[in-house]
């Protein structure tokens, strides 16, 4: 027995809203729940100790609890124009940069480090 709807493509919900964490359709312009603009997000991923969002102007770190199970509410914004001395650590995956006179080191999963390595050189001179 065949159903008439068997040939329909199911929409992917892979676009995660950094603000509220809800999955949105891949082609969404705004979040379905909090209405946040999703068009300026170049990269977003969840890592062990934080979630990281990269936009055209900012690197935004959403801190998580020690166990990495939920966000603490602390959000740190690093304007890309104020980030300098960028390094990608190896063999240990660390994204390092200077911001406001201090050295910042973000430990990343290998998959996430690869994504950051691809996008950062394209948006920072």
C-alpha positions in Angstrom: 0.0 0.0 0.0 1.3 3.4 -0.9 0.5 6.7 0.7 0.3 9.9 -1.5 2.6 11.8 0.8 5.5 9.3 0.6 7.4 11.4 -1.9 7.5 14.6 0.1 10.8 15.9 1.4 10.9 16.5 5.2 12.2 19.9 6.1 15.5 19.9 8.1 15.6 21.7 11.4 19.3 22.1 11.7 19.5 25.9 12.3 19.9 26.3 16.1 19.0 29.7 17.6 21.9 30.7 19.9 19.6 32.8 22.0 17.1 30.2 23.1 18.5 26.9 21.7 15.5 26.0 19.6 16.0 24.2 16.2 14.6 26.1 13.3 14.1 25.2 9.6 17.3 25.5 7.6 16.0 28.4 5.6 14.5 30.4 8.5 15.3 34.1 8.8 14.1 34.4 12.4 13.7 32.0 15.3 10.3 30.4 15.6 10.2 30.9 19.3 12.1 34.1 20.3 12.0 35.9 16.8 15.8 36.5 16.9 17.4 37.4 13.5 19.3 34.3 12.3 20.5 35.8 9.0 23.7 37.3 10.5 25.0 34.0 12.1 28.1 32.7 10.3 28.7 29.8 12.6 27.2 28.4 15.8 28.1 25.3 17.7 27.8 23.8 21.1 31.0 22.7 22.8 31.7 21.2 26.2 32.1 24.3 28.4 30.3 26.9 26.2 28.3 27.5 23.1 30.0 29.8 20.5 28.4 32.0 18.0 30.3 33.9 15.2 28.6 36.7 13.4 29.9 39.3 10.9 30.9 41.6 13.8 31.3 39.5 17.0 32.4 36.3 18.6 29.9 35.5 21.3 30.6 33.0 24.1 27.6 31.5 26.0 29.1 30.0 29.2 27.9 26.6 30.6 28.0 25.1 34.0 31.0 23.0 35.0 29.4 19.8 33.8 28.4 21.4 30.5 24.7 20.5 30.9 23.2 24.0 30.9 24.1 27.6 30.3 25.0 29.8 33.3 23.5 33.0 31.8 26.9 34.6 31.4 27.4 35.9 27.8 30.8 37.3 26.7 30.9 39.3 23.5 34.2 39.9 21.7 33.9 42.5 18.8 36.0 41.1 15.9 37.6 44.5 15.4 39.2 44.2 18.9 40.5 40.7 18.6 44.2 40.3 17.8 47.1 37.8 17.9 44.9 34.8 16.9 46.4 31.3 17.2 45.0 27.9 16.8 46.7 25.5 19.3 48.0 22.1 18.2 48.1 19.3 19.0 45.6 20.3 21.7 42.6 22.1 20.2 42.7 25.6 21.6 41.5 28.8 20.0 43.6 31.7 21.4 43.4 35.4 21.0 44.1 38.7 22.7 41.2 41.0 23.7 41.4 44.1 25.9 45.0 43.4 26.8 44.3 39.9 28.0 44.9 36.5 26.5 41.8 34.3 26.0 42.0 30.6 25.4 39.0 28.6 24.4 39.3 24.8 24.4 37.4 23.3 21.4 36.4 19.9 20.1 38.3 19.0 17.0 35.3 19.3 14.7 34.5 22.7 16.1 38.1 23.8 15.8 38.1 22.9 12.1 35.0 25.1 11.6 36.6 28.0 13.4 39.8 27.7 11.4 37.9 27.9 8.2 35.7 30.9 9.0 38.0 33.2 11.1 40.5 34.0 8.4 37.7 35.0 6.1 36.2 37.6 8.4 39.2 39.0 10.3 41.9 40.8 8.4 
